[in-house]
Amino acid sequence: MKEILLIFFQGVIVLFTIASTLLAGYSLQNKFRLRNVRLNWRGGKMKGYPLFATVFLGLISTLGIVVYLIGDTVNYGIFAAYFWIGGMWFISSYLASKHYITDHGIVKNLNEPSQTIPWFQVMDFVEKEYLNGSEYIFTYSEMNKSLTQGYKQVKLFVPVQKRKAFQKIVSLKLKSRFEGEEVPEIDLRRIQED
């Protein structure tokens, strides 16, 4: 029974190692596919780093050092696999938590297509300024396969160091388009007569 549990445990570690490697590869592939990136910044919780992946990697590193210091050579392979899993998780989470502003649109999360918004779909935006940055709320038209349109919003926090550069890009991509639109004059008397 003990041998079966050990084989099962090792199989689970192998599966997680493969899955985390594939996820990190997918994240790297998505990053390299981005074209014309004008601006990017980290959006994680711990000074831009992903919270859980960073804590997991730190914990496994600490435990790995303890295992090395006490000379437990039997568990070196297990901790090497956990360290690999933690490293791949960190890479994929770090890349996914970065926000990219391109010539084509906003990429809030590399691994989530619903958080990628082309500039032409943006209908309106609101900016709220804070001491440490600005929060933008973009309203955009959702185009799905059934050709029906709905509207969604995405929030994007821009740090104070990137605020001016981001405002220039938004101005270039959106404000000129919005300023060209005029509100039509409505004659209420004529509508009421009909």
C-alpha positions as CSV (number, residue, x, y, z in Angstrom):
1,M,0.0,0.0,0.0
2,K,2.9,2.3,0.9
3,E,4.5,1.7,-2.5
4,I,1.3,2.5,-4.4
5,L,0.9,5.8,-2.5
6,L,4.5,6.7,-3.3
7,I,4.0,5.9,-7.0
8,F,0.8,7.9,-7.0
9,F,2.5,10.9,-5.2
10,Q,5.4,10.8,-7.7
11,G,2.9,10.7,-10.6
12,V,1.1,13.7,-9.3
13,I,4.4,15.6,-9.0
14,V,5.3,14.7,-12.6
15,L,1.9,15.8,-13.9
16,F,2.2,19.1,-12.0
17,T,5.7,19.6,-13.4
18,I,4.6,19.0,-16.9
19,A,1.4,21.2,-16.5
20,S,3.4,24.1,-14.9
21,T,6.0,23.9,-17.7
22,L,3.3,24.0,-20.4
23,L,1.6,27.0,-18.7
24,A,4.9,28.9,-18.5
25,G,5.6,28.1,-22.2
26,Y,2.1,29.3,-23.1
27,S,2.6,32.6,-21.2
28,L,6.0,33.1,-22.9
29,Q,4.5,32.4,-26.3
30,N,1.7,34.9,-25.7
31,K,4.3,37.5,-24.6
32,F,6.4,37.0,-27.7
33,R,3.4,37.3,-30.0
34,L,2.6,40.8,-28.8
35,R,3.5,43.4,-31.4
36,N,4.1,47.1,-31.1
37,V,4.1,47.3,-27.3
38,R,4.2,50.9,-26.3
39,L,4.0,50.6,-22.6
40,N,3.9,47.9,-19.9
41,W,3.9,47.6,-16.1
42,R,3.5,45.1,-13.4
43,G,0.1,44.7,-11.8
44,G,0.7,42.1,-9.1
45,K,-0.1,42.6,-5.4
46,M,3.5,42.4,-3.9
47,K,5.2,45.4,-5.6
48,G,4.2,44.0,-8.9
49,Y,4.9,40.4,-8.2
50,P,2.3,37.7,-8.1
51,L,1.4,37.0,-4.4
52,F,0.8,33.2,-4.2
53,A,3.5,32.2,-6.7
54,T,6.1,34.4,-4.9
55,V,5.1,33.0,-1.5
56,F,5.2,29.4,-2.8
57,L,8.5,29.8,-4.4
58,G,10.0,31.5,-1.3
59,L,8.6,28.7,1.0
60,I,9.9,25.9,-1.3
61,S,13.3,27.6,-1.5
62,T,13.5,27.9,2.3
63,L,12.5,24.3,2.8
64,G,14.9,23.2,0.1
65,I,17.8,24.9,1.9
66,V,16.8,23.2,5.1
67,V,16.7,19.8,3.4
68,Y,20.1,20.5,1.9
69,L,21.6,21.6,5.3
70,I,20.3,18.5,7.2
71,G,21.6,16.3,4.3
72,D,18.3,14.6,3.4
73,T,19.5,13.3,0.0
74,V,16.4,11.2,-0.5
75,N,14.2,14.3,-0.9
76,Y,16.5,16.3,-3.2
77,G,14.5,15.2,-6.3
78,I,11.2,16.0,-4.7
79,F,12.3,19.5,-3.8
80,A,13.9,20.0,-7.2
81,A,10.5,19.2,-8.8
82,Y,8.7,21.5,-6.4
83,F,11.2,24.3,-7.1
84,W,10.7,23.8,-10.8
85,I,6.9,23.9,-10.4
86,G,7.2,27.1,-8.3
87,G,9.5,28.7,-10.8
88,M,7.2,27.9,-13.8
89,W,4.2,29.1,-11.8
90,F,6.0,32.3,-11.0
91,I,7.0,32.9,-14.6
92,S,3.4,32.4,-15.9
93,S,1.8,34.5,-13.1
94,Y,4.4,37.3,-13.5
95,L,3.8,37.5,-17.2
96,A,0.0,37.3,-16.7
97,S,0.0,40.0,-14.1
98,K,1.7,42.5,-16.4
99,H,-0.4,45.0,-18.4
100,Y,0.6,45.7,-22.0
101,I,-0.5,48.7,-24.0
102,T,0.0,48.2,-27.7
103,D,-0.8,50.0,-30.9
104,H,-3.7,47.6,-31.3
105,G,-5.2,47.7,-27.8
106,I,-5.0,46.9,-24.1
107,V,-3.8,43.6,-22.9
108,K,-4.7,43.3,-19.2
109,N,-3.9,39.6,-18.9
110,L,-1.8,37.7,-21.5
111,N,-3.5,34.4,-20.7
112,E,-7.1,35.7,-20.7
113,P,-8.4,36.7,-24.1
114,S,-11.5,38.4,-22.6
115,Q,-9.1,40.9,-20.9
116,T,-7.7,42.0,-24.3
117,I,-9.5,44.9,-25.8
118,P,-8.8,46.4,-29.3
119,W,-8.9,50.2,-29.4
120,F,-11.7,50.1,-32.0
121,Q,-14.0,48.4,-29.5
122,V,-13.6,51.0,-26.8
123,M,-16.8,53.0,-26.6
124,D,-16.0,55.3,-23.6
125,F,-13.7,55.6,-20.6
126,V,-13.5,57.2,-17.2
127,E,-10.4,58.2,-15.3
128,K,-10.2,58.4,-11.5
129,E,-7.0,59.9,-10.1
130,Y,-5.5,58.7,-6.9
131,L,-2.2,59.6,-5.2
132,N,-0.4,56.5,-6.4
133,G,-1.9,56.4,-9.9
134,S,-5.1,56.5,-11.9
135,E,-7.8,53.9,-12.4
136,Y,-9.3,53.8,-15.9
137,I,-12.6,52.1,-16.6
138,F,-13.0,51.3,-20.2
139,T,-16.4,50.4,-21.6
140,Y,-16.2,48.4,-24.8
141,S,-18.5,46.6,-27.2
142,E,-18.3,42.8,-27.0
143,M,-18.5,41.0,-30.3
144,N,-19.2,37.4,-29.9
145,K,-19.9,34.6,-32.4
146,S,-23.6,35.1,-32.5
147,L,-23.0,38.6,-33.9
148,T,-25.0,40.2,-31.0
149,Q,-23.3,43.0,-29.3
150,G,-23.1,43.6,-25.6
151,Y,-21.1,46.0,-23.5
152,K,-18.5,45.2,-20.9
153,Q,-16.1,47.1,-18.7
154,V,-12.5,46.5,-17.8
155,K,-10.7,48.3,-15.0
156,L,-7.0,49.1,-15.4
157,F,-4.9,50.7,-12.7
158,V,-2.1,52.8,-14.1
159,P,0.8,53.7,-11.6
160,V,1.8,57.3,-11.3
161,Q,5.1,56.7,-13.1
162,K,3.2,55.5,-16.2
163,R,0.3,57.9,-16.0
164,K,1.5,60.6,-18.5
165,A,2.7,58.1,-21.1
166,F,-0.6,56.2,-20.8
167,Q,-2.6,59.4,-21.1
168,K,-0.8,60.3,-24.3
169,I,-1.5,56.9,-25.8
170,V,-5.2,57.1,-24.8
171,S,-5.4,60.6,-26.2
172,L,-3.9,59.5,-29.5
173,K,-6.0,56.4,-29.8
174,L,-9.4,57.5,-28.4
175,K,-9.8,61.2,-27.7
176,S,-9.4,62.3,-31.3
177,R,-12.1,59.7,-32.3
178,F,-14.5,60.9,-29.5
179,E,-13.9,64.6,-30.2
180,G,-15.0,64.1,-33.8
181,E,-18.4,62.9,-32.8
182,E,-21.1,65.4,-32.4
183,V,-24.3,65.0,-30.4
184,P,-27.2,65.3,-32.9
185,E,-29.7,68.1,-32.4
186,I,-33.1,66.8,-31.4
187,D,-36.2,68.8,-32.2
188,L,-38.7,67.6,-29.5
189,R,-41.6,69.4,-31.1
190,R,-41.2,67.6,-34.4
191,I,-40.9,64.2,-32.6
192,Q,-44.1,64.9,-30.6
193,E,-46.0,65.9,-33.8
194,D,-45.3,62.6,-35.5
